[in-house]
């Protein structure tokens, strides 16, 4: 039986790493608009998560890092 290639239930995106691992991330249905006040709020909130979870902060394929990349976070601000 083939593995489904879509994201996990409730998630928006999926990345398949070089080792073949599926990483689902992002809230399904959420509108990502980088460079807005909503983006700044997300980046500030997730910057705190980076401090709280250093293992996820170091892994470029963690859902936290992938979501921050999608929001174009630079520190606690979102850029266009």
PDB file as gemmi writes it, atoms N, CA and C in Angstrom:
CRYST1    1.000    1.000    1.000  90.00  90.00  90.00 P 1                      
ATOM      1  N   UNK A   1       0.842  -1.183   0.000  1.00  0.00           N  
ATOM      2  CA  UNK A   1       0.000   0.000   0.000  1.00  0.00           C  
ATOM      3  C   UNK A   1       0.890   1.251   0.000  1.00  0.00           C  
ATOM      4  N   UNK A   2       0.704   2.175  -0.945  1.00  0.00           N  
ATOM      5  CA  UNK A   2       1.568   3.358  -1.007  1.00  0.00           C  
ATOM      6  C   UNK A   2       1.298   4.326   0.133  1.00  0.00           C  
ATOM      7  N   UNK A   3       2.388   4.990   0.563  1.00  0.00           N  
ATOM      8  CA  UNK A   3       2.251   5.991   1.621  1.00  0.00           C  
ATOM      9  C   UNK A   3       1.635   7.250   1.049  1.00  0.00           C  
ATOM     10  N   UNK A   4       0.717   7.878   1.801  1.00  0.00           N  
ATOM     11  CA  UNK A   4       0.172   9.154   1.318  1.00  0.00           C  
ATOM     12  C   UNK A   4       1.250  10.232   1.367  1.00  0.00           C  
ATOM     13  N   UNK A   5       1.260  11.111   0.362  1.00  0.00           N  
ATOM     14  CA  UNK A   5       2.297  12.129   0.305  1.00  0.00           C  
ATOM     15  C   UNK A   5       1.828  13.468   0.849  1.00  0.00           C  
ATOM     16  N   UNK A   6       0.553  13.605   1.165  1.00  0.00           N  
ATOM     17  CA  UNK A   6       0.023  14.856   1.685  1.00  0.00           C  
ATOM     18  C   UNK A   6       0.387  15.068   3.136  1.00  0.00           C  
ATOM     19  N   UNK A   7       0.079  16.265   3.649  1.00  0.00           N  
ATOM     20  CA  UNK A   7       0.393  16.557   5.056  1.00  0.00           C  
ATOM     21  C   UNK A   7      -0.501  15.784   6.012  1.00  0.00           C  
ATOM     22  N   UNK A   8      -0.063  15.707   7.269  1.00  0.00           N  
ATOM     23  CA  UNK A   8      -0.850  15.054   8.309  1.00  0.00           C  
ATOM     24  C   UNK A   8      -2.150  15.824   8.521  1.00  0.00           C  
ATOM     25  N   UNK A   9      -3.114  15.181   9.122  1.00  0.00           N  
ATOM     26  CA  UNK A   9      -4.423  15.799   9.346  1.00  0.00           C  
ATOM     27  C   UNK A   9      -4.280  17.095  10.147  1.00  0.00           C  
ATOM     28  N   UNK A  10      -4.886  18.170   9.640  1.00  0.00           N  
ATOM     29  CA  UNK A  10      -4.849  19.455  10.319  1.00  0.00           C  
ATOM     30  C   UNK A  10      -3.640  20.309   9.976  1.00  0.00           C  
ATOM     31  N   UNK A  11      -2.762  19.804   9.116  1.00  0.00           N  
ATOM     32  CA  UNK A  11      -1.549  20.547   8.758  1.00  0.00           C  
ATOM     33  C   UNK A  11      -1.644  21.024   7.309  1.00  0.00           C  
ATOM     34  N   UNK A  12      -0.945  22.125   7.010  1.00  0.00           N  
ATOM     35  CA  UNK A  12      -1.057  22.763   5.704  1.00  0.00           C  
ATOM     36  C   UNK A  12      -0.037  22.252   4.693  1.00  0.00           C  
ATOM     37  N   UNK A  13       1.178  22.038   5.124  1.00  0.00           N  
ATOM     38  CA  UNK A  13       2.271  21.712   4.211  1.00  0.00           C  
ATOM     39  C   UNK A  13       3.000  20.464   4.671  1.00  0.00           C  
ATOM     40  N   UNK A  14       3.742  19.867   3.738  1.00  0.00           N  
ATOM     41  CA  UNK A  14       4.604  18.729   4.066  1.00  0.00           C  
ATOM     42  C   UNK A  14       5.922  18.906   3.333  1.00  0.00           C  
ATOM     43  N   UNK A  15       7.015  18.576   4.021  1.00  0.00           N  
ATOM     44  CA  UNK A  15       8.327  18.563   3.394  1.00  0.00           C  
ATOM     45  C   UNK A  15       8.891  17.170   3.564  1.00  0.00           C  
ATOM     46  N   UNK A  16       9.405  16.621   2.484  1.00  0.00           N  
ATOM     47  CA  UNK A  16      10.051  15.316   2.550  1.00  0.00           C  
ATOM     48  C   UNK A  16      11.556  15.574   2.557  1.00  0.00           C  
ATOM     49  N   UNK A  17      12.212  15.167   3.629  1.00  0.00           N  
ATOM     50  CA  UNK A  17      13.634  15.442   3.803  1.00  0.00           C  
ATOM     51  C   UNK A  17      14.469  14.529   2.914  1.00  0.00           C  
ATOM     52  N   UNK A  18      15.759  14.776   2.869  1.00  0.00           N  
ATOM     53  CA  UNK A  18      16.669  13.970   2.056  1.00  0.00           C  
ATOM     54  C   UNK A  18      16.671  12.513   2.493  1.00  0.00           C  
ATOM     55  N   UNK A  19      16.421  12.274   3.778  1.00  0.00           N  
ATOM     56  CA  UNK A  19      16.394  10.898   4.277  1.00  0.00           C  
ATOM     57  C   UNK A  19      15.036  10.228   4.034  1.00  0.00           C  
ATOM     58  N   UNK A  20      14.071  10.964   3.487  1.00  0.00           N  
ATOM     59  CA  UNK A  20      12.756  10.398   3.184  1.00  0.00           C  
ATOM     60  C   UNK A  20      11.723  10.597   4.277  1.00  0.00           C  
ATOM     61  N   UNK A  21      12.083  11.315   5.329  1.00  0.00           N  
ATOM     62  CA  UNK A  21      11.156  11.558   6.437  1.00  0.00           C  
ATOM     63  C   UNK A  21      10.164  12.654   6.054  1.00  0.00           C  
ATOM     64  N   UNK A  22       8.881  12.446   6.375  1.00  0.00           N  
ATOM     65  CA  UNK A  22       7.850  13.450   6.124  1.00  0.00           C  
ATOM     66  C   UNK A  22       7.709  14.364   7.325  1.00  0.00           C  
ATOM     67  N   UNK A  23       7.749  15.675   7.093  1.00  0.00           N  
ATOM     68  CA  UNK A  23       7.579  16.651   8.167  1.00  0.00           C  
ATOM     69  C   UNK A  23       6.381  17.517   7.796  1.00  0.00           C  
ATOM     70  N   UNK A  24       5.287  17.377   8.539  1.00  0.00           N  
ATOM     71  CA  UNK A  24       4.101  18.197   8.311  1.00  0.00           C  
ATOM     72  C   UNK A  24       4.150  19.405   9.233  1.00  0.00           C  
ATOM     73  N   UNK A  25       3.748  20.558   8.705  1.00  0.00           N  
ATOM     74  CA  UNK A  25       3.816  21.779   9.496  1.00  0.00           C  
ATOM     75  C   UNK A  25       2.781  22.776   9.005  1.00  0.00           C  
ATOM     76  N   UNK A  26       2.501  23.792   9.827  1.00  0.00           N  
ATOM     77  CA  UNK A  26       1.583  24.862   9.457  1.00  0.00           C  
ATOM     78  C   UNK A  26       0.137  24.510   9.748  1.00  0.00           C  
ATOM     79  N   UNK A  27      -0.639  25.517  10.103  1.00  0.00           N  
ATOM     80  CA  UNK A  27      -2.051  25.315  10.397  1.00  0.00           C  
ATOM     81  C   UNK A  27      -2.845  25.290   9.097  1.00  0.00           C  
ATOM     82  N   UNK A  28      -3.651  24.258   8.937  1.00  0.00           N  
ATOM     83  CA  UNK A  28      -4.472  24.125   7.739  1.00  0.00           C  
ATOM     84  C   UNK A  28      -5.502  25.252   7.705  1.00  0.00           C  
ATOM     85  N   UNK A  29      -5.615  25.912   6.576  1.00  0.00           N  
ATOM     86  CA  UNK A  29      -6.612  26.969   6.410  1.00  0.00           C  
ATOM     87  C   UNK A  29      -6.139  28.347   6.835  1.00  0.00           C  
ATOM     88  N   UNK A  30      -4.978  28.439   7.475  1.00  0.00           N  
ATOM     89  CA  UNK A  30      -4.484  29.740   7.928  1.00  0.00           C  
ATOM     90  C   UNK A  30      -3.892  30.495   6.744  1.00  0.00           C  
ATOM     91  N   UNK A  31      -4.136  31.785   6.687  1.00  0.00           N  
ATOM     92  CA  UNK A  31      -3.588  32.627   5.633  1.00  0.00           C  
ATOM     93  C   UNK A  31      -2.244  33.179   6.095  1.00  0.00           C  
ATOM     94  N   UNK A  32      -1.201  32.855   5.372  1.00  0.00           N  
ATOM     95  CA  UNK A  32       0.140  33.332   5.703  1.00  0.00           C  
ATOM     96  C   UNK A  32       0.409  34.584   4.881  1.00  0.00           C  
ATOM     97  N   UNK A  33       0.522  35.718   5.562  1.00  0.00           N  
ATOM     98  CA  UNK A  33       0.845  36.982   4.904  1.00  0.00           C  
ATOM     99  C   UNK A  33       2.035  37.593   5.626  1.00  0.00           C  
ATOM    100  N   UNK A  34       3.206  37.298   5.077  1.00  0.00           N  
ATOM    101  CA  UNK A  34       4.440  37.795   5.690  1.00  0.00           C  
ATOM    102  C   UNK A  34       4.511  39.310   5.579  1.00  0.00           C  
ATOM    103  N   UNK A  35       5.133  39.949   6.554  1.00  0.00           N  
ATOM    104  CA  UNK A  35       5.312  41.395   6.537  1.00  0.00           C  
ATOM    105  C   UNK A  35       4.130  42.169   7.093  1.00  0.00           C  
ATOM    106  N   UNK A  36       3.180  41.486   7.714  1.00  0.00           N  
ATOM    107  CA  UNK A  36       2.016  42.149   8.304  1.00  0.00           C  
ATOM    108  C   UNK A  36       2.125  42.108   9.824  1.00  0.00           C  
ATOM    109  N   UNK A  37       1.199  42.772  10.500  1.00  0.00           N  
ATOM    110  CA  UNK A  37       1.215  42.739  11.964  1.00  0.00           C  
ATOM    111  C   UNK A  37       0.899  41.324  12.460  1.00  0.00           C  
ATOM    112  N   UNK A  38       0.093  40.584  11.715  1.00  0.00           N  
ATOM    113  CA  UNK A  38      -0.192  39.188  12.061  1.00  0.00           C  
ATOM    114  C   UNK A  38       1.094  38.360  11.965  1.00  0.00           C  
ATOM    115  N   UNK A  39       1.894  38.636  10.942  1.00  0.00           N  
ATOM    116  CA  UNK A  39       3.175  37.949  10.782  1.00  0.00           C  
ATOM    117  C   UNK A  39       4.144  38.303  11.894  1.00  0.00           C  
ATOM    118  N   UNK A  40       4.171  39.576  12.280  1.00  0.00           N  
ATOM    119  CA  UNK A  40       5.031  40.003  13.385  1.00  0.00           C  
ATOM    120  C   UNK A  40       4.634  39.298  14.679  1.00  0.00           C  
ATOM    121  N   UNK A  41       3.332  39.149  14.906  1.00  0.00           N  
ATOM    122  CA  UNK A  41       2.861  38.470  16.119  1.00  0.00           C  
ATOM    123  C   UNK A  41       3.302  37.011  16.121  1.00  0.00           C  
ATOM    124  N   UNK A  42       3.162  36.348  14.954  1.00  0.00           N  
ATOM    125  CA  UNK A  42       3.588  34.950  14.868  1.00  0.00           C  
ATOM    126  C   UNK A  42       5.087  34.828  15.125  1.00  0.00           C  
ATOM    127  N   UNK A  43       5.868  35.685  14.493  1.00  0.00           N  
ATOM    128  CA  UNK A  43       7.323  35.600  14.631  1.00  0.00           C  
ATOM    129  C   UNK A  43       7.777  35.861  16.065  1.00  0.00           C  
ATOM    130  N   UNK A  44       7.136  36.803  16.733  1.00  0.00           N  
ATOM    131  CA  UNK A  44       7.482  37.085  18.127  1.00  0.00           C  
ATOM    132  C   UNK A  44       7.136  35.888  19.011  1.00  0.00           C  
ATOM    133  N   UNK A  45       5.989  35.286  18.757  1.00  0.00           N  
ATOM    134  CA  UNK A  45       5.553  34.120  19.542  1.00  0.00           C  
ATOM    135  C   UNK A  45       6.480  32.931  19.287  1.00  0.00           C  
ATOM    136  N   UNK A  46       6.818  32.699  18.028  1.00  0.00           N  
ATOM    137  CA  UNK A  46       7.649  31.541  17.701  1.00  0.00           C  
ATOM    138  C   UNK A  46       9.111  31.761  18.101  1.00  0.00           C  
ATOM    139  N   UNK A  47       9.544  33.010  18.232  1.00  0.00           N  
ATOM    140  CA  UNK A  47      10.893  33.276  18.728  1.00  0.00           C  
ATOM    141  C   UNK A  47      11.023  32.770  20.159  1.00  0.00           C  
ATOM    142  N   UNK A  48       9.962  32.900  20.929  1.00  0.00           N  
ATOM    143  CA  UNK A  48       9.944  32.359  22.286  1.00  0.00           C  
ATOM    144  C   UNK A  48       9.999  30.844  22.282  1.00  0.00           C  
ATOM    145  N   UNK A  49       9.350  30.216  21.308  1.00  0.00           N  
ATOM    146  CA  UNK A  49       9.387  28.756  21.184  1.00  0.00           C  
ATOM    147  C   UNK A  49      10.801  28.292  20.824  1.00  0.00           C  
ATOM    148  N   UNK A  50      11.517  29.103  20.032  1.00  0.00           N  
ATOM    149  CA  UNK A  50      12.896  28.759  19.665  1.00  0.00           C  
ATOM    150  C   UNK A  50      13.777  28.714  20.914  1.00  0.00           C  
ATOM    151  N   UNK A  51      13.546  29.637  21.853  1.00  0.00           N  
ATOM    152  CA  UNK A  51      14.323  29.652  23.095  1.00  0.00           C  
ATOM    153  C   UNK A  51      13.944  28.479  23.991  1.00  0.00           C  
ATOM    154  N   UNK A  52      12.662  28.151  24.016  1.00  0.00           N  
ATOM    155  CA  UNK A  52      12.167  27.093  24.896  1.00  0.00           C  
ATOM    156  C   UNK A  52      12.553  25.702  24.391  1.00  0.00           C  
ATOM    157  N   UNK A  53      12.672  25.557  23.070  1.00  0.00           N  
ATOM    158  CA  UNK A  53      12.953  24.247  22.468  1.00  0.00           C  
ATOM    159  C   UNK A  53      14.220  24.335  21.613  1.00  0.00           C  
ATOM    160  N   UNK A  54      15.404  24.315  22.236  1.00  0.00           N  
ATOM    161  CA  UNK A  54      16.643  24.492  21.473  1.00  0.00           C  
ATOM    162  C   UNK A  54      16.912  23.376  20.461  1.00  0.00           C  
ATOM    163  N   UNK A  55      16.424  22.168  20.737  1.00  0.00           N  
ATOM    164  CA  UNK A  55      16.636  21.061  19.796  1.00  0.00           C  
ATOM    165  C   UNK A  55      15.894  21.342  18.480  1.00  0.00           C  
ATOM    166  N   UNK A  56      14.673  21.815  18.566  1.00  0.00           N  
ATOM    167  CA  UNK A  56      13.895  22.160  17.371  1.00  0.00           C  
ATOM    168  C   UNK A  56      14.480  23.383  16.678  1.00  0.00           C  
ATOM    169  N   UNK A  57      15.050  24.291  17.451  1.00  0.00           N  
ATOM    170  CA  UNK A  57      15.631  25.499  16.882  1.00  0.00           C  
ATOM    171  C   UNK A  57      16.874  25.195  16.041  1.00  0.00           C  
ATOM    172  N   UNK A  58      17.594  24.128  16.388  1.00  0.00           N  
ATOM    173  CA  UNK A  58      18.810  23.769  15.654  1.00  0.00           C  
ATOM    174  C   UNK A  58      18.515  22.980  14.385  1.00  0.00           C  
ATOM    175  N   UNK A  59      17.399  22.251  14.360  1.00  0.00           N  
ATOM    176  CA  UNK A  59      17.060  21.377  13.226  1.00  0.00           C  
ATOM    177  C   UNK A  59      16.376  22.183  12.123  1.00  0.00           C  
ATOM    178  N   UNK A  60      16.990  22.311  10.929  1.00  0.00           N  
ATOM    179  CA  UNK A  60      16.361  23.094   9.860  1.00  0.00           C  
ATOM    180  C   UNK A  60      15.084  22.464   9.310  1.00  0.00           C  
ATOM    181  N   UNK A  61      14.856  21.181   9.587  1.00  0.00           N  
ATOM    182  CA  UNK A  61      13.642  20.516   9.110  1.00  0.00           C  
ATOM    183  C   UNK A  61      12.594  20.330  10.199  1.00  0.00           C  
ATOM    184  N   UNK A  62      12.711  21.055  11.305  1.00  0.00           N  
ATOM    185  CA  UNK A  62      11.687  20.967  12.342  1.00  0.00           C  
ATOM    186  C   UNK A  62      10.473  21.778  11.894  1.00  0.00           C  
ATOM    187  N   UNK A  63       9.274  21.395  12.302  1.00  0.00           N  
ATOM    188  CA  UNK A  63       8.089  22.161  11.936  1.00  0.00           C  
ATOM    189  C   UNK A  63       8.182  23.628  12.346  1.00  0.00           C  
ATOM    190  N   UNK A  64       8.806  23.893  13.475  1.00  0.00           N  
ATOM    191  CA  UNK A  64       8.984  25.272  13.941  1.00  0.00           C  
ATOM    192  C   UNK A  64       9.809  26.084  12.940  1.00  0.00           C  
ATOM    193  N   UNK A  65      10.941  25.558  12.537  1.00  0.00           N  
ATOM    194  CA  UNK A  65      11.813  26.276  11.589  1.00  0.00           C  
ATOM    195  C   UNK A  65      11.162  26.409  10.215  1.00  0.00           C  
ATOM    196  N   UNK A  66      10.469  25.369   9.764  1.00  0.00           N  
ATOM    197  CA  UNK A  66       9.806  25.428   8.458  1.00  0.00           C  
ATOM    198  C   UNK A  66       8.689  26.468   8.452  1.00  0.00           C  
ATOM    199  N   UNK A  67       7.936  26.565   9.539  1.00  0.00           N  
ATOM    200  CA  UNK A  67       6.872  27.560   9.634  1.00  0.00           C  
ATOM    201  C   UNK A  67       7.445  28.972   9.688  1.00  0.00           C  
ATOM    202  N   UNK A  68       8.524  29.148  10.433  1.00  0.00           N  
ATOM    203  CA  UNK A  68       9.155  30.468  10.503  1.00  0.00           C  
ATOM    204  C   UNK A  68       9.696  30.889   9.135  1.00  0.00           C  
ATOM    205  N   UNK A  69      10.175  29.929   8.366  1.00  0.00           N  
ATOM    206  CA  UNK A  69      10.655  30.225   7.016  1.00  0.00           C  
ATOM    207  C   UNK A  69       9.484  30.658   6.132  1.00  0.00           C  
ATOM    208  N   UNK A  70       8.352  30.000   6.281  1.00  0.00           N  
ATOM    209  CA  UNK A  70       7.157  30.336   5.493  1.00  0.00           C  
ATOM    210  C   UNK A  70       6.647  31.739   5.819  1.00  0.00           C  
ATOM    211  N   UNK A  71       6.781  32.143   7.082  1.00  0.00           N  
ATOM    212  CA  UNK A  71       6.364  33.484   7.510  1.00  0.00           C  
ATOM    213  C   UNK A  71       7.460  34.520   7.263  1.00  0.00           C  
ATOM    214  N   UNK A  72       8.643  34.087   6.795  1.00  0.00           N  
ATOM    215  CA  UNK A  72       9.792  34.961   6.534  1.00  0.00           C  
ATOM    216  C   UNK A  72      10.205  35.724   7.791  1.00  0.00           C  
ATOM    217  N   UNK A  73      10.360  34.985   8.872  1.00  0.00           N  
ATOM    218  CA  UNK A  73      10.740  35.579  10.159  1.00  0.00           C  
ATOM    219  C   UNK A  73      12.223  35.895  10.199  1.00  0.00           C  
ATOM    220  N   UNK A  74      12.535  37.088  10.653  1.00  0.00           N  
ATOM    221  CA  UNK A  74      13.895  37.523  10.947  1.00  0.00           C  
ATOM    222  C   UNK A  74      13.873  37.981  12.401  1.00  0.00           C  
ATOM    223  N   UNK A  75      14.296  37.129  13.309  1.00  0.00           N  
ATOM    224  CA  UNK A  75      14.176  37.443  14.727  1.00  0.00           C  
ATOM    225  C   UNK A  75      12.720  37.397  15.148  1.00  0.00           C  
ATOM    226  N   UNK A  76      12.207  38.517  15.681  1.00  0.00           N  
ATOM    227  CA  UNK A  76      10.806  38.533  16.106  1.00  0.00           C  
ATOM    228  C   UNK A  76       9.951  39.370  15.148  1.00  0.00           C  
ATOM    229  N   UNK A  77      10.462  39.630  13.937  1.00  0.00           N  
ATOM    230  CA  UNK A  77       9.712  40.396  12.933  1.00  0.00           C  
ATOM    231  C   UNK A  77       9.534  39.571  11.667  1.00  0.00           C  
ATOM    232  N   UNK A  78       8.460  39.831  10.944  1.00  0.00           N  
ATOM    233  CA  UNK A  78       8.162  39.187   9.678  1.00  0.00           C  
ATOM    234  C   UNK A  78       8.453  40.182   8.554  1.00  0.00           C  
ATOM    235  N   UNK A  79       9.209  39.742   7.552  1.00  0.00           N  
ATOM    236  CA  UNK A  79       9.538  40.647   6.447  1.00  0.00           C  
ATOM    237  C   UNK A  79       8.808  40.214   5.180  1.00  0.00           C  
ATOM    238  N   UNK A  80       8.657  41.142   4.259  1.00  0.00           N  
ATOM    239  CA  UNK A  80       7.970  40.825   3.008  1.00  0.00           C  
ATOM    240  C   UNK A  80       8.841  40.059   2.072  1.00  0.00           C  
TER     241      UNK A  80                                                      
END                                                                             
